[in-house]
């Protein structure tokens, strides 16, 4: 999966679910919650990923170190740190305001795409809503 594909898959998945993947305690993010919501990295993991990986609540570098066989599919760790940062950062600022969270997530996704020179055509319709 190249960067564009990863960006689109993660971003579309998060937009489709309409909310961030928040841990049970509400303090951080989860790769997949009990309700099935997924963070950016979670959107990219195959469904047959071992449960212990889904349950992990760790940073991307720790994820890469603890689960090298799963992480191998990703490649450039810095890109994925930044991609996950869009999900996590917006959640931290707007966790109690769903509407602001959505707008901020789209804006940060567009900013992220500019940094990595990614196409955002799929986001243009959402950003005008």
N, CA, C and O of each residue as an XYZ file, in Angstrom:
516
protein
N       0.855     -1.171      0.000
C       0.000      0.000      0.000
C       0.901      1.234      0.000
O       1.776      1.375      0.855
N       0.679      2.122     -0.965
C       1.501      3.328     -1.001
C       0.890      4.395     -0.083
O      -0.171      4.185      0.505
N       1.564      5.526      0.031
C       1.118      6.584      0.939
C      -0.276      7.096      0.602
O      -1.095      7.292      1.499
N      -0.552      7.313     -0.661
C      -1.864      7.820     -1.068
C      -2.969      6.840     -0.670
O      -4.005      7.239     -0.138
N      -2.736      5.572     -0.932
C      -3.735      4.554     -0.581
C      -3.943      4.499      0.928
O      -5.078      4.398      1.395
N      -2.866      4.563      1.682
C      -2.973      4.519      3.146
C      -3.730      5.739      3.669
O      -4.606      5.615      4.525
N      -3.389      6.906      3.153
C      -4.053      8.138      3.565
C      -5.554      8.074      3.277
O      -6.370      8.384      4.145
N      -5.911      7.673      2.066
C      -7.328      7.604      1.706
C      -8.076      6.561      2.519
O      -9.178      6.820      3.002
N      -7.487      5.393      2.673
C      -8.168      4.326      3.422
C      -8.386      4.729      4.873
O      -9.481      4.552      5.407
N      -7.361      5.266      5.514
C      -7.480      5.671      6.917
C      -8.466      6.823      7.068
O      -9.336      6.786      7.938
N      -8.338      7.831      6.236
C      -9.184      9.017      6.354
C     -10.642      8.702      6.032
O     -11.542      9.115      6.763
N     -10.875      7.980      4.955
C     -12.251      7.611      4.604
C     -12.886      6.756      5.698
O     -14.060      6.931      6.023
N     -12.115      5.838      6.262
C     -12.640      4.987      7.323
C     -13.044      5.775      8.551
O     -14.095      5.523      9.141
N     -12.211      6.729      8.938
C     -12.514      7.549     10.113
C     -13.726      8.435      9.826
O     -14.598      8.589     10.681
N     -13.784      9.010      8.642
C     -14.948      9.841      8.288
C     -16.229      9.011      8.237
O     -17.286      9.468      8.674
N     -16.135      7.802      7.708
C     -17.305      6.917      7.622
C     -17.836      6.589      9.020
O     -19.048      6.579      9.234
N     -16.946      6.325      9.961
C     -17.418      5.991     11.315
C     -17.863      7.238     12.068
O     -18.628      7.125     13.026
N     -17.410      8.423     11.668
C     -17.897      9.677     12.220
C     -17.398     10.049     13.593
O     -17.908     10.991     14.200
N     -16.418      9.334     14.095
C     -15.891      9.621     15.430
C     -14.515      8.982     15.567
O     -14.195      8.027     14.860
N     -13.708      9.508     16.474
C     -12.402      8.897     16.706
C     -12.541      7.606     17.504
O     -13.567      7.361     18.139
N     -11.502      6.790     17.464
C     -11.469      5.547     18.248
C     -10.838      5.862     19.599
O      -9.622      6.018     19.709
N     -11.670      5.949     20.609
C     -11.224      6.372     21.931
C     -11.204      5.186     22.882
O     -12.115      4.358     22.876
N     -10.160      5.109     23.698
C     -10.030      4.014     24.660
C     -11.178      4.043     25.666
O     -11.855      5.059     25.825
N     -11.382      2.929     26.332
C     -12.489      2.790     27.282
C     -12.472      3.890     28.344
O     -13.532      4.370     28.748
N     -11.303      4.289     28.793
C     -11.204      5.339     29.801
C     -11.345      6.737     29.239
O     -11.449      7.700     29.999
N     -11.349      6.866     27.917
C     -11.515      8.161     27.285
C     -10.277      9.036     27.279
O     -10.339     10.200     26.882
N      -9.156      8.490     27.715
C      -7.945      9.297     27.805
C      -7.105      9.283     26.548
O      -6.343     10.217     26.300
N      -7.231      8.250     25.762
C      -6.403      8.130     24.570
C      -7.150      7.415     23.471
O      -8.364      7.222     23.537
N      -6.406      7.031     22.469
C      -6.994      6.376     21.313
C      -6.675      4.887     21.308
O      -5.707      4.436     21.920
N      -7.513      4.139     20.602
C      -7.343      2.696     20.472
C      -7.264      2.336     19.000
O      -7.840      3.018     18.152
N      -6.545      1.255     18.700
C      -6.503      0.789     17.319
C      -7.890      0.353     16.876
O      -8.301      0.628     15.748
N      -8.616     -0.329     17.765
C     -10.028     -0.657     17.528
C     -10.716     -0.745     18.884
O     -10.254     -1.443     19.786
N     -11.819     -0.031     19.012
C     -12.562     -0.047     20.270
C     -13.507     -1.241     20.301
O     -13.692     -1.921     19.292
N     -14.099     -1.489     21.451
C     -15.079     -2.571     21.583
C     -16.293     -2.311     20.692
O     -16.984     -3.246     20.288
N     -16.547     -1.043     20.391
C     -17.663     -0.682     19.513
C     -17.288     -0.804     18.029
O     -18.138     -0.630     17.156
N     -16.036     -1.100     17.754
C     -15.596     -1.284     16.373
C     -15.003     -0.057     15.707
O     -14.622     -0.114     14.538
N     -14.917      1.057     16.433
C     -14.291      2.251     15.860
C     -12.787      2.025     15.774
O     -12.198      1.374     16.637
N     -12.170      2.567     14.726
C     -10.738      2.367     14.513
C     -10.034      3.701     14.340
O     -10.584      4.642     13.769
N      -8.808      3.765     14.841
C      -7.964      4.937     14.625
C      -7.350      4.849     13.226
O      -7.700      3.958     12.453
N      -6.449      5.756     12.903
C      -5.837      5.763     11.563
C      -5.105      4.455     11.277
O      -5.323      3.846     10.229
N      -4.252      4.019     12.182
C      -3.520      2.769     11.978
C      -4.496      1.596     11.976
O      -4.362      0.676     11.169
N      -5.469      1.627     12.871
C      -6.476      0.567     12.917
C      -7.233      0.408     11.612
O      -7.599     -0.706     11.237
N      -7.473      1.516     10.914
C      -8.163      1.446      9.623
C      -7.360      0.651      8.601
O      -7.922      0.104      7.652
N      -6.042      0.588      8.797
C      -5.159     -0.058      7.822
C      -4.840     -1.508      8.146
O      -4.315     -2.237      7.304
N      -5.155     -1.925      9.363
C      -4.844     -3.297      9.765
C      -5.856     -4.272      9.170
O      -7.051     -3.977      9.133
N      -5.389     -5.432      8.703
C      -6.333     -6.438      8.204
C      -7.207     -6.963      9.349
O      -6.774     -6.997     10.501
N      -8.409     -7.360      9.030
C      -9.339     -7.857     10.063
C      -8.796     -9.086     10.792
O      -9.158     -9.325     11.944
N      -7.943     -9.860     10.145
C      -7.411    -11.062     10.801
C      -6.189    -10.769     11.675
O      -5.472    -11.687     12.073
N      -5.957     -9.503     11.968
C      -4.873     -9.111     12.871
C      -5.153     -9.709     14.251
O      -6.297     -9.683     14.705
N      -4.134    -10.248     14.925
C      -4.353    -10.830     16.252
C      -4.992     -9.841     17.238
O      -4.691     -8.647     17.222
N      -5.861    -10.354     18.077
C      -6.592     -9.512     19.031
C      -5.659     -8.686     19.909
O      -5.975     -7.542     20.235
N      -4.524     -9.240     20.293
C      -3.599     -8.495     21.160
C      -3.116     -7.212     20.491
O      -2.833     -6.226     21.171
N      -3.022     -7.220     19.161
C      -2.632     -6.011     18.443
C      -3.771     -4.998     18.479
O      -3.541     -3.814     18.729
N      -4.997     -5.455     18.232
C      -6.154     -4.557     18.293
C      -6.278     -3.912     19.670
O      -6.648     -2.743     19.785
N      -5.969     -4.677     20.705
C      -6.124     -4.198     22.077
C      -5.010     -3.262     22.518
O      -5.139     -2.582     23.536
N      -3.923     -3.220     21.766
C      -2.779     -2.384     22.153
C      -3.166     -0.905     22.148
O      -3.891     -0.440     21.269
N      -2.677     -0.195     23.125
C      -2.859      1.259     23.185
C      -1.464      1.849     23.342
O      -1.043      2.229     24.434
N      -0.769      1.913     22.226
C       0.618      2.352     22.273
C       0.907      3.293     21.112
O       0.139      3.380     20.154
N       2.003      3.978     21.215
C       2.409      4.882     20.149
C       2.790      4.085     18.904
O       3.020      2.878     18.976
N       2.854      4.758     17.784
C       3.229      4.084     16.542
C       4.638      3.486     16.637
O       4.821      2.343     16.217
N       5.646      4.198     17.168
C       6.971      3.565     17.281
C       6.952      2.304     18.150
O       7.616      1.318     17.830
N       6.201      2.335     19.232
C       6.090      1.154     20.090
C       5.377      0.035     19.342
O       5.771     -1.127     19.437
N       4.336      0.379     18.604
C       3.614     -0.593     17.783
C       4.570     -1.258     16.794
O       4.575     -2.482     16.665
N       5.378     -0.457     16.094
C       6.330     -1.003     15.129
C       7.328     -1.938     15.814
O       7.698     -2.971     15.257
N       7.760     -1.574     17.019
C       8.743     -2.389     17.745
C       8.119     -3.667     18.306
O       8.740     -4.728     18.242
N       6.913     -3.588     18.850
C       6.275     -4.742     19.488
C       5.669     -5.722     18.486
O       5.590     -6.921     18.753
N       5.247     -5.214     17.345
C       4.572     -6.063     16.368
C       5.231     -5.918     14.989
O       4.579     -5.488     14.038
N       6.510     -6.272     14.876
C       7.229     -6.061     13.612
C       6.620     -6.811     12.433
O       6.670     -6.325     11.303
N       6.048     -7.982     12.674
C       5.450     -8.733     11.571
C       4.225     -8.013     11.001
O       3.991     -8.037      9.792
N       3.458     -7.381     11.867
C       2.280     -6.628     11.432
C       2.725     -5.289     10.825
O       2.202     -4.867      9.794
N       3.683     -4.635     11.462
C       4.136     -3.312     11.035
C       4.889     -3.344      9.711
O       4.967     -2.330      9.017
N       5.430     -4.471      9.366
C       6.227     -4.589      8.146
C       5.456     -4.115      6.908
O       6.054     -3.596      5.965
N       4.159     -4.292      6.913
C       3.348     -3.891      5.756
C       3.330     -2.381      5.540
O       3.013     -1.914      4.446
N       3.666     -1.620      6.572
C       3.540     -0.172      6.489
C       4.735      0.530      5.853
O       4.549      1.435      5.039
N       5.930      0.144      6.196
C       7.096      0.822      5.627
C       7.520      2.015      6.463
O       7.911      1.858      7.620
N       7.446      3.206      5.888
C       7.953      4.453      6.472
C       7.233      4.822      7.772
O       6.104      5.312      7.744
N       7.882      4.588      8.895
C       7.252      4.817     10.193
C       6.891      6.288     10.403
O       5.839      6.569     10.977
N       7.710      7.224      9.967
C       7.446      8.653     10.197
C       6.118      9.067      9.549
O       5.339      9.805     10.151
N       5.868      8.604      8.353
C       4.596      8.897      7.684
C       3.430      8.429      8.554
O       2.452      9.158      8.717
N       3.523      7.240      9.105
C       2.426      6.687      9.895
C       2.309      7.337     11.268
O       1.214      7.416     11.823
N       3.413      7.797     11.813
C       3.345      8.592     13.048
C       2.532      9.853     12.779
O       1.652     10.211     13.562
N       2.827     10.521     11.675
C       2.110     11.747     11.334
C       0.644     11.478     11.000
O      -0.234     12.243     11.399
N       0.378     10.399     10.273
C      -1.001     10.046      9.937
C      -1.808      9.761     11.205
O      -2.934     10.238     11.346
N      -1.245      9.001     12.107
C      -1.912      8.720     13.380
C      -2.081     10.002     14.186
O      -3.066     10.176     14.905
N      -1.105     10.897     14.053
C      -1.165     12.171     14.770
C      -2.358     13.030     14.380
O      -2.859     13.796     15.202
N      -2.820     12.917     13.140
C      -4.021     13.650     12.730
C      -5.199     13.164     13.571
O      -5.939     13.973     14.131
N      -5.373     11.861     13.660
C      -6.467     11.278     14.456
C      -6.327     11.651     15.931
O      -7.268     12.158     16.540
N      -5.152     11.399     16.500
C      -4.955     11.592     17.933
C      -4.990     13.058     18.336
O      -5.596     13.418     19.345
N      -4.336     13.904     17.544
C      -4.271     15.327     17.885
C      -5.622     15.999     17.869
O      -5.953     16.761     18.778
N      -6.411     15.724     16.838
C      -7.736     16.328     16.745
C      -8.618     15.816     17.877
O      -9.392     16.574     18.460
N      -8.497     14.529     18.184
C      -9.281     13.974     19.297
C      -8.982     14.718     20.599
O      -9.902     15.063     21.341
N      -7.707     14.965     20.879
C      -7.322     15.599     22.145
C      -7.917     16.999     22.291
O      -8.272     17.407     23.397
N      -8.028     17.732     21.192
C      -8.558     19.096     21.264
C     -10.077     19.165     21.237
O     -10.663     20.075     21.822
N     -10.723     18.217     20.566
C     -12.167     18.316     20.346
C     -12.930     17.083     20.805
O     -13.958     16.744     20.218
N     -12.455     16.412     21.831
C     -13.093     15.162     22.243
C     -14.512     15.347     22.778
O     -15.270     14.380     22.850
N     -14.875     16.545     23.147
C     -16.225     16.760     23.679
C     -17.126     17.531     22.710
O     -18.223     17.947     23.085
N     -16.676     17.721     21.478
C     -17.473     18.473     20.509
C     -17.390     17.775     19.153
O     -16.456     18.001     18.383
N     -18.374     16.927     18.873
C     -18.355     16.086     17.675
C     -18.304     16.905     16.380
O     -17.584     16.547     15.449
N     -19.060     17.990     16.323
C     -19.081     18.795     15.094
C     -17.720     19.458     14.850
O     -17.202     19.425     13.734
N     -17.153     20.053     15.890
C     -15.834     20.671     15.737
C     -14.784     19.612     15.430
O     -13.857     19.859     14.658
N     -14.925     18.429     16.035
C     -13.981     17.343     15.764
C     -13.974     17.010     14.276
O     -12.905     16.881     13.679
N     -15.138     16.871     13.676
C     -15.225     16.516     12.269
C     -14.557     17.575     11.395
O     -13.757     17.240     10.521
N     -14.875     18.837     11.620
C     -14.279     19.907     10.816
C     -12.767     19.973     11.018
O     -12.016     20.163     10.062
N     -12.333     19.819     12.242
C     -10.894     19.854     12.531
C     -10.186     18.649     11.920
O      -9.062     18.770     11.434
N     -10.835     17.494     11.943
C     -10.233     16.301     11.346
C     -10.038     16.494      9.841
O      -8.988     16.150      9.299
N     -11.029     17.034      9.185
C     -10.916     17.283      7.746
C      -9.813     18.306      7.475
O      -8.988     18.105      6.583
N      -9.795     19.400      8.237
C      -8.768     20.433      8.042
C      -7.367     19.871      8.264
O      -6.458     20.147      7.481
N      -7.188     19.095      9.312
C      -5.878     18.505      9.590
C      -5.496     17.465      8.543
O      -4.318     17.310      8.220
N      -6.476     16.759      8.018
C      -6.199     15.792      6.949
C      -5.709     16.504      5.692
O      -4.806     16.021      5.009
N      -6.305     17.646      5.394
C      -5.879     18.438      4.242
C      -4.466     18.966      4.465
O      -3.645     18.944      3.549
N      -4.180     19.437      5.670
C      -2.828     19.909      5.996
C      -1.818     18.777      5.861
O      -0.752     18.959      5.272
N      -2.147     17.618      6.399
C      -1.287     16.440      6.307
C      -1.007     16.093      4.843
O       0.133     15.808      4.473
N      -2.049     16.118      4.019
C      -1.901     15.799      2.598
C      -0.954     16.775      1.911
O      -0.176     16.377      1.045
N      -1.014     18.033      2.286
C      -0.120     19.031      1.686
C       1.336     18.735      2.038
O       2.220     18.867      1.192
N       1.583     18.340      3.270
C       2.947     18.026      3.709
C       3.517     16.867      2.905
O       4.687     16.889      2.523
N       2.697     15.857      2.648
C       3.156     14.649      1.952
C       2.801     14.630      0.461
O       2.969     13.609     -0.206
N       2.312     15.755     -0.054
C       1.978     15.883     -1.465
C       0.999     14.792     -1.919
O       1.233     14.088     -2.901
N      -0.099     14.679     -1.175
C      -1.118     13.678     -1.459
C      -2.348     14.339     -2.070
O      -2.613     15.517     -1.834
N      -3.078     13.588     -2.840
C      -4.295     14.071     -3.473
C      -5.422     14.132     -2.441
O      -5.583     13.223     -1.626
N      -6.196     15.214     -2.490
C      -7.290     15.387     -1.519
C      -8.658     15.495     -2.198
O      -9.622     15.922     -1.563
N      -8.757     15.123     -3.452
C     -10.042     15.258     -4.144
C     -11.182     14.588     -3.392
O     -12.300     15.104     -3.376
N     -10.916     13.457     -2.774
C     -11.978     12.761     -2.043
C     -12.437     13.544     -0.809
O     -13.513     13.271     -0.277
N     -11.640     14.508     -0.348
C     -11.995     15.305      0.831
C     -12.705     16.613      0.473
O     -13.352     17.215      1.331
N     -12.595     17.052     -0.761
C     -13.145     18.361     -1.126
C     -14.632     18.461     -0.871
O     -15.105     19.500     -0.411
N     -15.377     17.418     -1.156
C     -16.824     17.424     -0.928
C     -17.122     17.533      0.570
O     -18.020     18.271      0.976
N     -16.372     16.803      1.377
C     -16.574     16.840      2.831
C     -16.229     18.204      3.406
O     -16.924     18.684      4.302
N     -15.167     18.844      2.910
C     -14.724     20.113      3.480
C     -15.666     21.262      3.131
O     -15.641     22.299      3.794
N     -16.484     21.097      2.115
C     -17.454     22.136      1.746
C     -18.794     21.938      2.433
O     -19.693     22.768      2.293
N     -18.936     20.841      3.176
C     -20.214     20.536      3.827
C     -20.448     21.426      5.030
O     -21.475     21.306      5.697
